[in-house]
């Protein structure tokens, strides 16, 4: 029986493969491992999987030599916006190689990035559809955004330029707003990005009550490192996070799945800081509007009260004049009646004229004196009543002016008092405070932020 040496067998296999695969062929496969050599070579482990259960049915080693990789890499990244990475499906033009010592392998000659773009987009749409079907796609965007997002949790690499830009923008804002920022470090590029960001979200969740908003920053990274932000696990965590999440990943052309599920997407970390500052500006504008409306309301109240006092005084004056005019007319009518009666009586009672005349004159004099006394008392009563009414109106006006003066917040503050607020609400009982609370004290000249150390 003829026996082959291992070398002879491998050599024959090599010759057969060389004959049957004299030219390069196109294959589709998934990258299961990738390693970049210091000399510039790229080593791949490829696999073919069943679509129904993802079981591996074939594997092979592949190599992209440095002189080829220097050309293929920028071309692939420019078209796809991604780097070659684990889990990516690719369409490769390969040369079949079999070495007597190293065995079977593939030398990559070319790559079609459009195939990968289609696969990435398909996966992206599948993830978006899954999030939609699970009902969590819009959960984070449905949260109420805090009126004053003062306490901010930031997920970023400590060395990222975007983190420095974001922090400087907030701490050196021209309006002197005070922000409390805490960094939760995370890896922001590479295979471990999704895992690292999820871990940072978990740490923030432990202190959820201490923060108002979460900002994810990746400024300064490469456009080719965005694939990690299309992870279902990361998008699911962001979508269901109980605090509003602002995605400032630092790119304009591509929109990742994290951008789609976050409360808000901004182009850069600086834009994220600007958005938070604008929220404070909006609240300051509302406060100024309320202050203006309060002042206008007080002025209108004082004006109405002054008009009411003037109207009351004018009405009283007219009433007194009408009363005096009515009494004078009544007196004149009574005098005419007495005169006519006297003349009639004198004509019919000529004989007793002198006696009756004396009696009538006495009665007339007495009646006139009584009427004068009555008129004098009435005049004095009206004058006293008018004086008391005027004094009462003056006292009410002074009381209103005093009340307005004493309720003016600026006056109270200028007397040395202050207003202490916790989360924007005035604190009236120290028992409501606890160590660690951040409070804001407003005085006549400026505001002071402080932290409760002990009670």
C-alpha positions in Angstrom: 0.0 0.0 0.0 1.4 3.3 -1.1 1.6 6.0 1.7 2.0 9.7 1.3 4.1 11.8 3.5 2.3 14.7 5.2 4.3 17.1 3.1 3.3 15.3 -0.2 -0.3 15.3 0.8 -0.3 19.0 1.7 1.6 19.8 -1.4 -0.9 18.0 -3.6 -3.7 19.8 -1.9 -1.9 23.1 -2.5 -1.5 22.2 -6.2 -5.2 21.3 -6.5 -6.3 24.5 -4.9 -3.9 26.5 -7.0 -5.3 25.0 -10.1 -9.0 25.2 -9.2 -8.7 28.7 -7.7 -6.2 30.3 -10.0 -8.0 33.6 -9.7 -9.3 35.5 -6.7 -13.0 35.0 -5.8 -15.6 37.0 -4.0 -16.9 35.7 -0.7 -19.3 36.9 2.1 -18.4 36.3 5.7 -18.7 37.7 9.2 -15.6 39.0 11.1 -15.4 37.1 14.4 -11.9 38.3 15.3 -9.7 41.1 14.1 -6.1 42.0 15.0 -3.9 44.8 13.7 -0.2 44.0 13.7 2.5 46.7 14.5 3.9 46.1 11.0 0.6 47.2 9.4 -0.8 43.8 8.6 -4.5 43.0 9.5 -5.4 39.5 10.6 -9.0 38.3 10.4 -10.9 35.3 11.6 -13.9 34.8 9.3 -17.0 32.7 9.8 -20.2 31.8 8.0 -23.4 31.4 10.1 -26.9 30.1 9.5 -29.4 32.9 9.4 -32.1 30.9 11.4 -29.9 30.1 14.5 -26.6 31.9 13.9 -24.7 28.6 14.2 -21.2 28.7 12.6 -21.0 26.4 9.6 -17.5 27.4 8.3 -14.4 29.4 9.5 -11.2 30.5 7.9 -8.2 32.7 8.6 -7.6 35.7 6.3 -4.8 38.3 6.0 -4.8 41.8 4.6 -1.1 42.6 4.0 0.1 46.0 5.0 0.6 47.3 1.4 -3.1 46.4 0.6 -4.5 47.5 4.0 -3.1 51.0 3.6 -5.4 51.4 0.6 -8.4 49.4 1.6 -8.8 50.8 5.1 -9.4 54.5 4.3 -11.6 53.6 1.4 -13.8 51.3 3.5 -14.0 53.8 6.4 -14.9 56.7 4.1 -17.8 54.8 2.4 -19.2 53.1 5.5 -18.3 55.6 8.3 -17.1 52.6 10.3 -13.9 50.7 11.0 -13.5 47.0 10.3 -14.7 45.4 13.5 -15.9 42.2 15.1 -19.4 41.2 14.2 -19.4 43.0 10.8 -20.4 41.3 7.6 -18.1 41.9 4.6 -17.8 41.1 0.9 -14.2 40.3 0.2 -12.2 39.5 -2.9 -9.8 36.8 -1.7 -6.9 34.7 -3.0 -7.1 31.0 -1.8 -3.8 30.0 -0.2 -2.6 26.7 1.2 0.8 26.3 2.8 2.4 23.0 3.6 3.2 24.2 7.2 0.6 26.9 8.0 -2.3 25.3 6.2 -5.4 26.9 4.6 -5.8 30.7 4.6 -7.1 33.6 2.5 -5.3 36.7 1.3 -7.7 39.7 0.9 -7.2 41.6 -2.3 -10.2 43.9 -2.2 -13.4 44.7 -0.2 -16.8 46.0 -1.3 -17.9 48.5 1.4 -21.5 48.9 -0.1 -22.3 45.4 1.0 -21.3 46.2 4.6 -23.3 49.5 4.4 -26.4 47.6 3.5 -25.9 45.1 6.2 -25.3 47.8 8.9 -28.4 49.7 7.8 -30.5 46.5 7.9 -29.3 45.8 11.4 -29.9 49.3 12.4 -33.5 49.2 11.1 -34.1 45.9 12.8 -33.0 47.4 16.2 -35.2 50.4 15.7 -38.1 48.2 14.9 -37.5 46.1 17.9 -37.3 49.2 20.2 -40.6 50.4 18.6 -42.4 47.1 19.1 -41.2 46.9 22.7 -42.7 50.4 23.3 -39.6 52.0 24.6 -38.5 54.0 21.6 -39.9 57.3 22.9 -39.8 56.7 26.6 -36.9 59.0 27.4 -38.2 61.7 25.1 -41.5 61.6 27.0 -39.9 62.6 30.3 -40.5 66.1 31.7 -37.3 68.2 31.3 -36.4 70.0 34.6 -36.9 73.8 34.6 -33.5 74.3 36.0 -31.1 71.4 35.0 -28.5 72.3 37.6 -27.2 68.9 38.6 -25.6 67.1 35.6 -24.2 63.6 35.3 -21.7 63.4 32.4 -20.6 60.1 30.8 -17.4 60.6 28.9 -13.8 59.7 28.7 -11.8 61.9 31.1 -9.3 62.7 28.4 -11.8 63.6 25.7 -11.6 67.1 24.3 -15.3 67.3 24.3 -15.5 66.8 28.0 -13.2 69.7 28.6 -15.2 71.9 26.2 -18.5 71.0 27.9 -17.2 71.7 31.4 -15.6 75.1 30.4 -18.7 76.2 28.6 -20.8 75.7 31.7 -18.3 76.9 34.4 -17.4 80.0 32.5 -20.8 81.0 31.1 -21.2 84.8 30.9 -24.4 84.7 33.0 -22.7 83.2 36.0 -25.1 80.4 36.4 -23.9 77.7 38.8 -23.9 74.1 37.7 -23.0 71.0 39.6 -21.2 68.5 37.3 -20.0 65.0 38.0 -18.1 62.9 35.6 -18.8 59.1 35.3 -15.8 57.9 33.2 -16.4 55.5 30.4 -14.7 54.1 27.3 -16.1 56.0 24.3 -14.7 54.1 21.4 -14.0 50.5 20.5 -15.7 47.2 21.3 -16.2 47.9 25.0 -18.0 51.2 24.5 -21.5 50.0 24.9 -20.7 47.9 28.0 -18.8 50.8 29.6 -21.5 53.4 29.0 -24.2 51.0 30.3 -22.1 50.5 33.4 -21.9 54.3 33.8 -25.6 54.6 33.5 -26.0 52.0 36.2 -23.8 54.0 38.6 -25.8 57.1 37.9 -29.0 55.3 38.6 -27.8 54.6 42.1 -27.8 58.4 42.7 -30.8 59.2 40.5 -32.3 61.6 43.0 -29.1 63.8 43.0 -29.2 64.6 39.3 -31.5 66.4 36.9 -30.1 65.3 33.5 -27.5 62.9 31.9 -25.2 64.1 29.1 -23.3 61.6 27.0 -20.2 63.2 25.5 -17.8 61.8 22.8 -16.3 64.9 21.3 -13.0 64.5 19.4 -13.5 60.9 18.4 -13.4 59.5 14.8 -16.5 59.2 12.7 -15.5 55.6 12.1 -16.1 54.7 15.8 -19.9 55.4 15.8 -20.9 51.7 15.4 -20.8 51.2 19.2 -23.7 53.7 19.6 -25.9 51.5 17.3 -26.0 48.8 20.0 -29.5 47.5 21.0 -28.4 47.0 24.7 -27.1 50.6 24.9 -30.1 52.1 23.1 -32.5 50.1 25.4 -30.8 51.4 28.5 -30.8 55.0 27.3 -34.5 54.8 26.2 -35.6 53.5 29.6 -33.4 55.7 31.8 -35.5 57.7 34.3 -33.6 61.0 33.7 -33.6 62.9 30.4 -30.5 62.0 28.4 -28.8 64.5 26.0 -26.6 62.9 23.4 -23.7 65.1 22.5 -21.6 62.5 20.7 -19.9 65.1 18.4 -20.9 64.2 14.9 -23.2 65.8 12.3 -23.4 63.5 9.3 -24.6 60.2 10.9 -27.5 59.6 13.3 -27.0 56.7 15.7 -29.7 54.7 17.4 -28.7 56.3 20.7 -29.4 59.7 19.1 -32.8 58.5 18.1 -33.9 57.3 21.6 -32.2 60.1 23.7 -34.3 63.0 25.0 -32.4 65.3 22.7 -29.5 65.0 20.2 -27.1 67.9 19.8 -24.2 68.1 17.3 -21.4 68.8 19.8 -20.6 68.8 23.5 -20.5 72.6 23.3 -24.0 72.6 21.9 -25.1 70.4 24.8 -23.8 73.0 27.3 -25.4 75.8 25.4 -28.8 74.0 25.6 -28.5 73.8 29.4 -27.6 77.4 29.7 -30.6 78.4 27.5 -32.9 76.5 29.9 -31.6 78.8 32.7 -32.1 81.9 30.5 -35.7 80.9 29.8 -36.4 80.6 33.5 -34.7 83.9 34.3 -36.9 85.6 31.6 -40.0 84.1 33.1 -39.0 85.3 36.6 -38.4 88.9 35.2 -41.8 88.8 33.5 -43.5 87.8 36.8 -41.6 90.5 38.7 -42.7 93.1 36.1 -46.4 91.9 36.3 -46.3 92.1 40.1 -45.0 95.7 40.1 -47.6 96.7 37.5 -50.3 95.1 39.5 -49.4 97.0 42.7 -49.3 100.3 40.7 -52.7 99.5 39.2 -54.1 98.7 42.6 -52.9 102.0 44.0 -54.2 103.9 41.1 -57.7 102.3 41.4 -57.8 103.1 45.1 -56.8 106.7 44.5 -59.5 107.1 41.8 -62.1 105.5 44.2 -61.2 108.0 46.9 -61.5 111.0 44.6 -64.8 109.7 43.3 -66.1 109.3 46.8 -65.1 112.8 47.8 -66.7 114.3 44.7 -70.0 112.4 45.4 -70.0 113.6 49.1 -69.5 117.2 48.0 -72.4 117.0 45.6 -74.7 115.4 48.2 -73.9 118.2 50.7 -74.6 120.9 48.1 -77.9 119.2 47.1 -79.0 118.9 50.8 -78.3 122.6 51.5 -80.0 123.7 48.4 -83.1 121.6 49.2 -83.4 123.0 52.8 -83.1 126.6 51.4 -85.9 126.0 48.9 -88.2 124.5 51.6 -87.6 127.5 53.8 -88.5 129.9 51.0 -91.7 128.0 50.2 -92.8 128.0 53.8 -92.2 131.7 54.1 -94.4 132.4 51.0 -97.1 130.3 52.4 -97.1 132.0 55.8 -97.2 135.4 54.0 -100.2 134.5 51.9 -102.0 133.0 54.9 -101.4 136.2 56.9 -102.7 138.4 54.1 -105.9 136.2 53.8 -106.4 136.2 57.5 -106.0 140.0 57.7 -108.5 140.5 54.9 -111.2 138.4 56.6 -110.4 139.3 60.2 -109.9 143.1 60.0 -111.1 143.7 63.5 -108.5 141.6 65.2 -105.7 142.5 62.9 -103.3 144.1 65.3 -103.6 141.3 67.8 -103.4 138.6 65.2 -100.5 140.4 63.6 -98.5 140.3 66.8 -99.3 136.7 67.3 -98.3 135.9 63.7 -95.1 137.9 63.9 -94.2 136.0 67.1 -94.9 132.7 65.6 -93.0 133.6 62.4 -90.0 134.7 64.4 -90.2 131.5 66.5 -90.6 129.4 63.5 -87.7 131.1 61.7 -85.4 130.6 64.7 -86.3 126.9 64.9 -85.7 126.5 61.2 -82.4 128.3 61.5 -81.4 126.1 64.5 -82.4 123.0 62.6 -80.5 124.2 59.5 -77.5 125.0 61.6 -77.5 121.6 63.3 -78.0 119.9 60.0 -75.1 121.9 58.5 -72.8 121.0 61.4 -73.8 117.3 61.2 -73.2 117.2 57.5 -69.8 118.8 58.0 -68.8 116.4 60.7 -69.9 113.4 58.7 -68.1 114.6 55.6 -64.9 115.2 57.7 -65.1 111.7 59.3 -65.6 110.1 55.8 -62.6 112.0 54.4 -60.5 111.0 57.4 -61.6 107.4 57.0 -60.8 107.4 53.3 -57.4 108.9 54.0 -56.6 106.3 56.6 -57.6 103.5 54.2 -55.4 104.9 51.5 -52.4 105.2 53.9 -53.0 101.6 55.1 -53.0 100.4 51.5 -49.8 102.3 50.7 -48.2 100.9 53.9 -49.2 97.4 53.1 -47.8 97.7 49.6 -44.6 99.2 50.9 -44.1 96.4 53.5 -44.9 93.5 51.1 -42.3 94.7 48.5 -39.8 91.8 48.4 -36.9 94.2 47.5 -37.6 96.3 50.7 -37.6 93.2 52.9 -34.3 92.0 51.3 -32.7 95.5 51.8 -33.5 95.3 55.6 -31.1 92.4 55.9 -33.5 89.5 55.4 -32.9 86.8 52.8 -34.9 84.1 50.9 -33.5 80.6 51.0 -34.7 78.1 48.4 -34.3 74.4 47.9 -34.9 73.1 44.4 -36.4 76.5 43.5 -38.9 76.5 46.4 -38.7 78.8 49.5 -37.7 77.1 52.7 -39.8 78.1 55.7 -38.8 75.3 58.1 -35.2 74.2 58.7 -36.6 70.7 59.6 -37.2 70.2 55.8 -33.5 70.4 55.1 -31.0 67.6 55.4 -27.2 67.3 55.2 -26.0 67.4 51.6 -28.9 69.5 50.4 -27.8 72.3 47.9 -29.6 75.5 48.8 -29.7 79.0 47.2 -29.9 82.2 49.3 -31.1 85.4 47.7 -30.2 88.7 49.3 -30.7 92.3 48.3 -27.5 92.3 46.4 -27.0 88.9 44.7 -27.4 85.2 45.4 -25.3 82.6 47.2 -25.4 78.8 46.7 -24.4 76.6 49.7 -24.5 73.1 50.9 -26.0 71.9 54.2 -23.3 70.3 56.3 -25.1 69.6 59.5 -28.2 70.6 61.4 
